[in-house]
Amino acid sequence: MFRDTLKELRASHKLSQQRLADQLGLAQSSVNQYEHGMSEPDITTLKKLADIFDTSVDYLTGHTKCK
């Protein structure tokens, strides 16, 4: 669920995995792993993602459908 939401948000904001990783201060491989369900971000990274995409951590993690 998280991985699909992340992919959709990244695509809708026209961000490459590398550009998003740069904004998060991570390697591109970390974003790739998130999107393929091989790894999950920590709470600090989730908060950064929510800020970047102007949404909530609850939306990112699938606890609500309201952005």
Protein Blocks (a to p, Z undefined) as FASTA:
>chain_A
ZZmmmmmmmmmnopafklmmmmnopafklmmmmmnopaccdfklmmmmmmmnopafklmn
opafbZZ
